[in-house]
């Protein structure tokens, strides 16, 4: 099962950081070593406001098909629409994601819900 192709109402992206280890000597001198050339622990939060309950069910079904936070997956281009050419969003099309936690569903009114999804980027 693929991630739902619905465009989110709001997106928040944290690009993560590089693996860095600090070493401090007794004299106060500091040495910093970077391990690797790629960032890790990128976070992507998606919010889908006022969507049909059937669409909200698609997010829960996808979460179940990924065995919760276990499997990784790619995002459809519809989810990332509007980020092309942006200088603060990296090439997320080359990145795989996994769920950070279960999607949160809030019932707005009968038949309408708001869904929040939190994902972790995996290189």
C-alpha positions in Angstrom: 0.0 0.0 0.0 1.3 3.5 -0.9 1.1 6.6 1.3 -2.1 8.6 0.5 -1.7 11.1 -2.3 -3.7 13.9 -0.6 -1.9 17.2 -0.5 -1.3 18.3 3.2 -2.8 21.5 4.6 0.5 22.2 6.4 4.0 20.9 6.4 6.9 21.3 8.9 10.4 20.0 8.0 13.4 19.7 10.3 16.4 18.7 8.2 18.2 17.0 11.1 21.9 17.2 11.9 25.3 15.6 11.2 26.8 13.1 13.6 29.2 15.2 15.6 31.2 14.2 18.7 32.7 16.8 21.0 35.8 16.1 23.0 36.8 18.6 25.8 40.2 18.6 27.4 40.9 19.6 31.0 42.4 22.8 29.7 39.1 23.7 28.0 40.2 23.0 24.5 37.5 21.5 22.3 37.8 19.1 19.4 34.8 18.3 17.3 34.7 15.3 14.9 32.1 14.9 12.3 31.2 11.3 11.5 29.8 10.9 8.0 28.7 13.3 5.2 24.9 13.0 5.5 22.4 14.4 8.0 20.3 12.1 10.1 17.1 12.2 12.0 15.2 14.5 9.6 11.6 15.1 10.7 8.6 15.8 8.5 5.2 16.7 10.1 2.1 16.7 7.9 -1.3 18.0 8.8 -4.5 17.3 6.8 -7.3 19.6 8.0 -11.0 18.9 7.4 -10.7 15.7 5.3 -13.3 13.0 4.8 -13.2 10.2 7.4 -12.6 7.8 4.5 -9.4 9.6 3.6 -8.4 9.6 7.3 -8.9 5.8 7.3 -6.4 5.6 4.5 -3.7 7.1 6.7 -4.4 4.6 9.5 -4.5 1.7 6.9 -1.1 2.8 5.6 0.3 3.0 9.1 -0.9 -0.6 9.7 0.6 -1.8 6.4 4.0 -0.4 7.4 3.8 -2.3 10.7 3.7 1.0 12.6 7.2 2.6 12.8 9.0 -0.5 11.3 9.0 -0.2 7.5 10.3 2.7 5.3 8.5 4.1 2.3 8.7 6.9 -0.3 6.2 9.8 -0.4 4.2 10.5 -3.5 5.0 13.7 -5.3 1.5 15.1 -4.5 2.6 15.3 -0.8 5.7 17.3 -1.7 4.1 19.7 -4.2 5.1 23.3 -3.7 8.5 22.5 -2.4 10.3 22.2 -5.7 13.0 24.9 -6.0 12.8 25.9 -2.4 16.2 26.6 -0.8 15.3 25.4 2.7 13.9 22.0 1.8 16.4 19.4 0.6 15.7 16.8 -2.1 13.2 14.8 -0.1 12.2 12.8 -3.2 15.5 10.8 -2.7 14.7 10.2 1.0 12.7 7.4 2.5 10.5 7.9 5.5 9.1 5.9 8.4 6.5 6.8 10.9 7.7 8.4 14.1 4.4 7.5 15.8 0.9 6.6 14.9 -1.1 9.2 13.0 -3.4 11.3 15.2 -7.0 11.7 14.1 -9.3 14.4 15.5 -13.0 14.3 14.7 -14.1 17.8 13.6 -17.7 16.9 12.9 -19.5 13.8 11.6 -17.7 12.6 8.5 -14.9 15.1 8.7 -11.5 14.7 10.5 -8.1 16.3 10.9 -5.1 14.0 10.6 -1.6 14.7 11.8 1.3 12.5 10.7 4.9 12.6 12.0 7.6 11.0 9.9 11.4 10.4 10.3 13.6 10.7 7.2 15.9 7.7 6.5 18.8 8.1 4.0 
